[in-house]
Amino acid sequence: MPKILLVDDGAKVVYKQALEYILGKDRLSIDEASDGTEAINYIKNTYPDLALMDIQMPRMNGIKAAKEMRALGYNGPIIIWSSDRVTIEFLRRNGDQTIEYLVKGDLEALRQALTTKLKAPPKKEN
């Protein structure tokens, strides 16, 4: 059963329901963090199959958190999402290409990304 880390300071209940709808409620485990700092602390102890995180959050934003996660050895899939289409397009062109960037609300793009990324669970680096 895939384990997803959902990192967002907003409507996590809605996003969690979207993930359950896309992948099936009984087919995944979702852990939650409210900001990048919580995500970093989580990664230090647990290795999710995928991290899905917002950009704008208190204490540490999603971009910085993703960089810190990579520095800690997390090489699993990271999806950054935001409702700001301009920012997402900019990051697609100029951001870290090991990260996928999606617009919130585009459930089809999220479904495709999740399905692709969760086919082969990431391996933890030693």
Residue pairs with C-beta under 8 A, 6 or more apart in sequence:
1 27
1 28
1 29
2 23
2 27
2 28
2 29
2 49
2 50
2 118
2 121
3 28
3 29
3 30
3 31
3 46
3 48
3 49
3 50
4 19
4 28
4 29
4 30
4 31
4 48
4 49
4 50
4 51
4 52
5 31
5 32
5 33
5 39
5 42
5 43
5 46
5 48
5 50
5 51
5 52
5 53
6 12
6 15
6 16
6 19
6 30
6 31
6 32
6 33
6 52
6 53
7 32
7 33
7 34
7 35
7 36
7 38
7 39
7 51
7 52
7 53
7 54
7 57
7 62
7 65
8 15
8 32
8 34
8 53
8 54
8 57
9 34
9 35
9 54
9 56
9 57
9 58
10 54
12 32
12 34
15 52
16 30
16 32
18 107
18 110
19 28
19 30
19 52
19 114
20 28
20 30
21 107
22 107
22 110
22 111
22 114
23 114
23 118
31 42
31 46
31 48
33 39
33 41
33 42
34 57
34 58
35 57
35 58
35 59
35 60
35 65
36 53
36 57
36 59
36 60
36 61
36 62
36 64
36 65
36 68
37 59
37 60
37 65
39 51
39 53
39 60
39 65
39 69
40 60
40 65
40 68
40 69
40 72
42 48
43 51
43 69
43 72
43 74
44 72
47 74
47 76
47 122
47 124
48 76
49 76
49 77
49 118
49 121
49 122
50 76
50 77
50 78
50 79
50 114
50 117
50 118
50 122
51 66
51 69
51 74
51 76
51 77
51 78
51 79
52 78
52 79
52 81
53 62
53 65
53 66
53 78
53 79
53 80
53 81
54 62
54 80
54 81
54 82
54 104
55 61
55 62
55 63
55 80
55 81
55 82
55 84
55 87
56 62
56 82
57 65
60 68
62 80
62 82
63 80
63 91
63 95
66 78
66 80
66 96
66 99
67 96
69 78
70 78
70 96
70 98
73 124
73 125
75 122
75 123
75 124
75 125
76 121
76 122
77 100
77 117
77 118
77 122
78 98
78 99
78 100
79 99
79 100
79 101
79 102
79 110
79 113
79 114
79 117
80 88
80 91
80 95
80 99
80 100
80 101
80 102
81 88
81 101
81 102
81 103
81 104
81 110
82 88
82 101
82 103
82 104
83 103
83 104
83 105
85 103
88 101
88 102
88 103
91 99
91 101
92 101
95 101
100 113
100 117
102 109
102 110
102 113
103 109
